[in-house]
Amino acid sequence: MMKPTRPTISKGGTYPPEFREEAVRYWLSSGQKLNAVASDLGLTPESLRVWRRQMEAPPVLSGESPTEGKRVSELALARELGQLRRDLEAMTRQRDILKKAISIFSDDKSLGGGLK
């Protein structure tokens, strides 16, 4: 997901809802820590936390609009994407460590030829 561009607002003004949603989706899908994303976007971490809670809160009215369900599912997908990216990064590190270990043992002549 692309980094959202921060709109200019007057002092004491609020960010548009579209920017808030994009910022939260960017945070959840990036796999980065909250503080890193907040500073990258020029926001406070608390703003992103509050916006996420607001987006995840169940609708107040009994007549849930179709866009509410879509927004919640987008958040769930963004969260899952972020988790999958973190998992992929961890697996890639583990694979690289195993590759190095194999190359060390296969080059070691004291093992009688090693793993080949």
GUKOL-566284 format. One record per residue (C-alpha): x, y negated, z negated; residue in one letter. Coordinates in Angstrom, 2 decimals, always signed. Last residue first. Layout:
// residues N
X; Y; Z; A
...
END
This chain:
// residues 116
+27.06; +32.03; +0.27; K
+27.03; +32.03; -3.49; L
+30.47; +32.40; -5.00; G
+33.40; +33.99; -3.25; G
+34.86; +35.82; -6.23; G
+33.64; +33.38; -8.87; L
+37.12; +31.92; -9.27; S
+36.95; +30.53; -5.72; K
+34.40; +27.84; -6.69; D
+33.09; +26.30; -3.45; D
+29.73; +28.12; -3.64; S
+29.36; +27.18; -7.30; F
+29.85; +23.44; -6.71; I
+27.64; +23.42; -3.60; S
+24.88; +25.22; -5.45; I
+25.06; +22.76; -8.36; A
+24.92; +19.78; -6.01; K
+21.85; +21.18; -4.25; K
+20.20; +21.88; -7.61; L
+20.73; +18.28; -8.71; I
+19.31; +17.00; -5.43; D
+16.23; +19.21; -5.82; R
+15.62; +17.95; -9.35; Q
+15.87; +14.32; -8.22; R
+13.45; +14.99; -5.35; T
+11.05; +16.70; -7.76; M
+11.07; +13.65; -10.06; A
+10.46; +11.25; -7.14; E
+7.65; +13.45; -5.84; L
+6.00; +13.50; -9.26; D
+6.19; +9.70; -9.50; R
+4.66; +9.40; -6.03; R
+1.92; +11.87; -6.94; L
+1.07; +9.88; -10.06; Q
+0.84; +6.65; -8.06; G
-1.38; +8.31; -5.48; L
-3.62; +9.66; -8.23; E
-4.04; +6.19; -9.71; R
-4.82; +4.74; -6.28; A
-7.35; +7.50; -5.64; L
-9.05; +6.92; -8.99; A
-9.11; +3.19; -8.34; L
-10.61; +3.75; -4.89; E
-13.23; +6.04; -6.47; S
-14.17; +3.30; -8.93; V
-14.43; +0.72; -6.15; R
-16.59; +3.00; -3.98; K
-18.96; +3.72; -6.84; G
-19.32; -0.01; -7.52; E
-19.78; -0.76; -3.80; T
-22.79; +1.55; -3.64; P
-24.60; -0.58; -6.23; S
-25.49; +0.88; -9.59; E
-29.08; +0.09; -10.57; G
-28.83; +0.73; -14.31; S
-27.05; -2.56; -14.86; L
-23.85; -2.77; -16.87; V
-21.67; -0.98; -14.35; P
-19.10; +1.36; -15.90; P
-15.78; -0.27; -16.76; A
-12.94; +0.80; -14.49; E
-12.69; -2.52; -12.67; M
-12.87; -4.54; -15.87; Q
-10.26; -2.35; -17.55; R
-7.96; -2.76; -14.54; R
-8.43; -6.53; -14.53; W
-7.60; -6.68; -18.25; V
-4.40; -4.66; -17.82; R
-3.35; -6.70; -14.78; L
-3.85; -9.95; -16.67; S
-2.01; -8.55; -19.72; E
+1.06; -7.82; -17.61; P
+1.27; -11.53; -16.77; T
+1.29; -12.45; -13.11; L
+3.92; -13.56; -10.59; G
+3.27; -10.60; -8.29; L
+6.73; -9.08; -8.77; D
+6.60; -10.00; -12.46; S
+3.34; -8.07; -12.85; A
+4.59; -5.12; -10.80; V
+7.74; -4.74; -12.90; A
+5.88; -5.20; -16.19; N
+3.29; -2.55; -15.30; L
+5.85; +0.12; -14.42; K
+6.13; +1.27; -10.82; Q
+4.28; +4.19; -9.23; G
+3.12; +1.87; -6.47; S
-0.43; +3.24; -6.27; S
-1.65; +1.97; -9.64; L
+0.02; -1.43; -9.36; W
-1.06; -2.02; -5.76; Y
-4.64; -0.98; -6.60; R
-4.64; -3.43; -9.53; V
-3.27; -6.27; -7.37; A
-5.71; -5.53; -4.54; E
-8.67; -5.56; -6.94; E
-7.59; -8.85; -8.52; R
-6.93; -10.41; -5.13; F
-10.42; -9.50; -3.92; E
-11.97; -10.81; -7.16; P
-10.52; -14.29; -6.49; P
-8.02; -15.49; -9.09; Y
-9.26; -17.84; -11.76; T
-8.67; -21.52; -12.32; G
-7.07; -23.07; -15.42; G
-4.52; -24.87; -13.28; K
-5.59; -24.76; -9.65; S
-5.15; -21.58; -7.69; I
-2.79; -20.57; -4.92; T
-3.37; -17.04; -3.70; P
-0.81; -14.29; -4.45; R
-0.12; -12.12; -1.46; T
-0.92; -8.47; -2.09; P
+1.99; -6.00; -1.84; K
+1.28; -3.46; +0.85; M
+0.00; +0.00; +0.00; M
END
